[in-house]
Amino acid sequence: MFRPKVPTMPQPTGLTTPPAVVEPTAVTPHAPAPASTAATPARNRPAVQLTPGTVLALVGGGTAVVLVVGAVLVSMLLAVALTAASVAVCALTVRSCTARR
């Protein structure tokens, strides 16, 4: 009843296919196409064109990022200051309690 049953690996059944043989193929180099003689003139254009609307959007987005990061940093500084003040009050309370004895 309490004897463990050791599983045995079943043997494969049916026909198995042998692995496919990969035969090398000959590579023939391709002749490059002749370059076209009619070259188009390059334009003097900047890669990114900024319109007044996109400049306004970039300035607004940058301002929003600066305000959000500033608010997060100020709130973290406030949390550290409050924690330091509460630890100082607790230290003074414990010191005054131990000094009375």
Legacy VTK file of the C-alpha trace (Angstrom):
# vtk DataFile Version 3.0
C-alpha trace
ASCII
DATASET POLYDATA
POINTS 101 float
0.000 0.000 0.000
2.797 2.409 0.865
5.257 1.282 -1.810
6.231 4.068 -4.207
5.569 3.501 -7.859
8.517 4.457 -10.002
7.396 5.671 -13.412
9.105 4.171 -16.404
9.882 6.012 -19.582
7.629 4.759 -22.362
9.373 3.600 -25.510
8.563 5.466 -28.723
5.992 3.738 -30.839
5.331 3.940 -34.545
7.612 5.024 -37.313
9.984 7.886 -36.807
11.235 10.003 -39.664
14.975 10.505 -40.035
16.250 14.093 -39.788
16.274 16.043 -43.024
19.596 16.402 -44.792
20.536 19.935 -45.726
22.422 20.156 -48.979
24.568 23.195 -49.786
23.485 25.383 -52.664
25.618 27.350 -55.039
25.667 31.110 -54.556
25.936 33.190 -57.699
26.925 36.840 -57.274
24.476 39.352 -58.668
25.793 42.113 -60.904
25.085 45.584 -59.435
22.637 47.759 -61.293
24.179 50.727 -63.134
23.849 54.015 -61.286
21.386 56.461 -62.727
22.938 59.495 -64.348
20.134 61.936 -63.502
20.860 63.012 -59.925
18.275 65.108 -58.141
19.635 68.283 -56.521
19.730 68.284 -52.722
17.413 70.737 -51.037
18.534 73.064 -48.265
15.865 72.026 -45.789
16.219 71.237 -42.089
15.404 67.667 -41.089
12.732 68.813 -38.611
10.450 71.705 -39.399
9.169 73.569 -36.389
5.942 75.452 -36.789
4.710 77.923 -34.171
2.241 75.316 -32.941
4.892 72.664 -32.381
7.180 75.164 -30.644
4.315 76.131 -28.330
3.569 72.456 -27.638
7.231 71.734 -26.863
7.473 74.716 -24.515
4.238 73.735 -22.778
5.337 70.114 -22.424
8.711 71.117 -21.022
7.066 73.458 -18.539
4.700 70.716 -17.416
7.584 68.281 -16.914
9.549 70.822 -14.886
6.533 71.595 -12.700
5.750 67.930 -12.051
9.355 67.048 -11.217
9.611 70.105 -8.978
6.419 69.199 -7.121
7.681 65.647 -6.556
11.036 66.870 -5.255
9.440 69.445 -2.960
7.033 66.870 -1.547
9.927 64.479 -0.887
11.840 67.244 0.903
8.761 68.059 2.971
8.353 64.393 3.929
11.988 64.225 5.078
11.603 67.439 7.082
8.438 66.199 8.804
10.075 62.879 9.625
13.128 64.613 11.068
10.946 66.907 13.173
8.895 64.027 14.557
12.035 62.026 15.382
13.460 65.070 17.181
10.272 65.478 19.232
10.332 61.783 20.135
13.996 62.041 21.148
13.325 65.048 23.381
10.370 63.284 24.993
12.376 60.136 25.720
15.269 62.250 27.037
13.030 64.202 29.389
11.372 60.994 30.622
14.710 59.370 31.386
16.121 62.519 33.055
13.326 62.613 35.656
14.210 59.210 37.072
LINES 1 102
101 0 1 2 3 4 5 6 7 8 9 10 11 12 13 14 15 16 17 18 19 20 21 22 23 24 25 26 27 28 29 30 31 32 33 34 35 36 37 38 39 40 41 42 43 44 45 46 47 48 49 50 51 52 53 54 55 56 57 58 59 60 61 62 63 64 65 66 67 68 69 70 71 72 73 74 75 76 77 78 79 80 81 82 83 84 85 86 87 88 89 90 91 92 93 94 95 96 97 98 99 100
